[in-house]
């Protein structure tokens, strides 16, 4: 497993201060909607200046018509990020368009598809998709795998079944990780590091338990120690 730290604080300064406190760790940094819309490319460059070995996951969840998504994916690749995501709900034509556009790009970033947001509970998910989270997540994962994506975003509880339906090498990135059983907050399907390991998660994403800790660096050290021991 490779730790991904969610930079979800209210300002660029707070996020960069957090990154600076973690600069001795070569971890993934997740940059989401609010941060990227507010702080843009300059923020990504500032992150790399803190630690050139930080890997950046740009969490924008592209969802549009296929050509527009392909155009956006190409621009994202030019930013030099290491991974980004799209919505699986955009469908196979959009997936194919994105992967074709990036096929010859040097240092192509990893591309993941969002299956079911971890803020969904079963009832709310079925209201929209008319299927259970488990079955729809697997369906979306198969679609993503068949169209050449590198993996999916899912909860830890779908990870092992997704790999069984696709490939052990098909990546799973899982938000909502509460390393030591911390409060769930606005997430519905949360898991500990132990559960993430048991479910074959590749990228556990941790946000609040790190940035709300009085000593984020110590918390990351504890998380990495547990990951190494599992």
N, C-alpha and C positions, 0 to 999 in steps of 0.2 A: 504493500500500500504506500501511496505517496500523498502526504498531507497537502491539502489545498486550503489556504487561509482566506476567508471572505473579508474583503475590505469594504465594509458597509457603513462606515462612520459618516457623520454629517458634513464633513469638510475635507478638502484635499490635504490640508495641514494635519488633521487628525489621522487620516489614513497613512500619510507619509511618515508621521511620527511613529505610528504602529509598525510600519515596514522597517523603519530605522532600528526600532527596538528588537527586530527579528533578523537583522541583516546577516548575522553569523550562521543562519540556517538556510540551506539551499532548498526552499520549499516553493510550492505553487502559490500564486497570488490571484484570487478571483476578483475581477473588476466588473461590476454590474452596471445596470441601467443608469442609476442616479449618478454614480461616480463618473462614468464615461460621458454622459450628456453634459454634466457640469464641468468636468475637468479635461476631457478630450485626450488627444494624442500626447500633449505635453505631460500629462500625468503618467502615461505609460513610460515615457522617456525618463521621467523622474524616478519611477520605480526601478528601472534598469540601472540608473545611476547609483541608487542605494546599494544594490547588489546585482551585478551583471548575470549572476547565476539564478536569480529568481526566474521562474517560468510563469508566464502570464496566461491566464484563462479569461478571455473576454466573453462575459456572460450576457449576451444581448438577445438571445433566443429569436433569431430571424424568423419571420412568418409573413410571407407575401406571395405574389405570383412568382413562378419559377425564374423568369429572367431578371426580375428585380432582386430576388434573393441571390442569384448568381453574381449580379453586379456588386451587391453589397459584400458578398463573400470575397470577391476579388480585392475590394478595397481594404477589407479587414486583413487579408493576407499581406498586403503591402505595409501594414502597421508593424509587422514583425512579431506578432503575438504567437504563442505556442499552441493555443487551442481556442476554439470558439464553438458556439452551438446554434442550432436551428430548432424550430418546432417540428416534431415528427408529423403533427397534424397537417403540415403543408403538403404532405404526400410524396409519392415516389417520383413524380415528374420534377418537383422542386429539388429533391435530393439528388437526382441524376444531373440536373442542371448545375447545381453547386459543385458537385464532384468533378464534372467534366471541365468546368471553368478553372478549377484549381489543379487539374491533372498535371500540367507542365510547370507549375509554379515552383521555383526553387525554395527549399525549406518550407514546404506546405505545412500549415498548421493542422493539428488534429481537428477533426470535425465530429461533434457529437450531436445527437438528436434528443430533445426533451420528450420523454414519454408522458408521465403524469406528474404534475407539480406536487411537491411534498406538502404543500398547504392544503391539498384536497383530502377530505375524508371520503369514505366509500359512497355515502349518500349523495354528496354534492357532485362527485365525479360521475356517477351514473345518471344524474340529471342531464348532464351535457353529452356524455359519450354512449349512454345506454348499455354499457358493459361494466364488468368489475374492473377495478384498477389492475389486478393481476393479469387478467386475460388481455386487456387492451395494451398494457405495457409490453407484454410479450409480442403481441401483434405488431406494435410500433417498432419494437426491437428487431424483429425478423425483417420488416420492411427496410429498416435502416441498414442492416447487415447486407441484405441482398442488393442494395444500391450503393455499396462501397463506402459507407461511413465507418468511422473508427470505433464508435461506441455510442452509448446513450447516457442521458441523465435520468436517474430513477431513484427511488428510495432504496435503502439497503435491503428491504424485504423482498424486492423483486430481482435483485442482482443475480443470485445463483440460478434462478429459473431462466433468466434471460440468457445467461451463458450456456445453460444446457440446451436452449432452443437455437443458439447461434454458434458460438465458439468460445472456448476458454480465453482466447486472445482478444475477444470483443470487449472493449473497455466499458466499465461502469463507473460513473462519477455520481456520488450520492450526497446531496445536501442533507441538512437536518441531523447531522451527527452531533450527539452530546456525549463527549468522550467518557465522562464518568457519571452519566445519569443526570446531568444538569437539567434545569427547567426547559420545557419544550418551546415556550413562547408561542409564535404564530404558526409553528410547524405541527402537522398532524401525525406524521409518520417518522418518528425519530428513532435513532439507534445508538448504542454505545460502540466504542471501538471494537470490543470483543465480538459484538454481533456483526459489525462490518467485516471483520476478518472471517467469521464463520460463513458469511454470505458472499465471500470472494470479491468484495469491493476493491476496486483499483485506486480510486481517488475519494477518500473521505473529506467532505467539506465542513470546516469548522469556522464559525463566525463569533457569535455572542460569547461562548465560553472562553474565547481567547481575548477579545477586545474589551470585555467587561471585567476581566480579571485584574486585580491590582498590579499583578506582575505578568504581563503577557508573555514575556520571554521565558519565564519559568514554566508557564503553562504549556507553551509549545515544546519546551524541553521534555516535560513529563509525557506529553502526547507522543513525541517521537520515540521516547524510551519504551513506551508501551507498544507502539507499532513494531519496533525492532524485536520485542520479546514475544510477539504473537506468532 
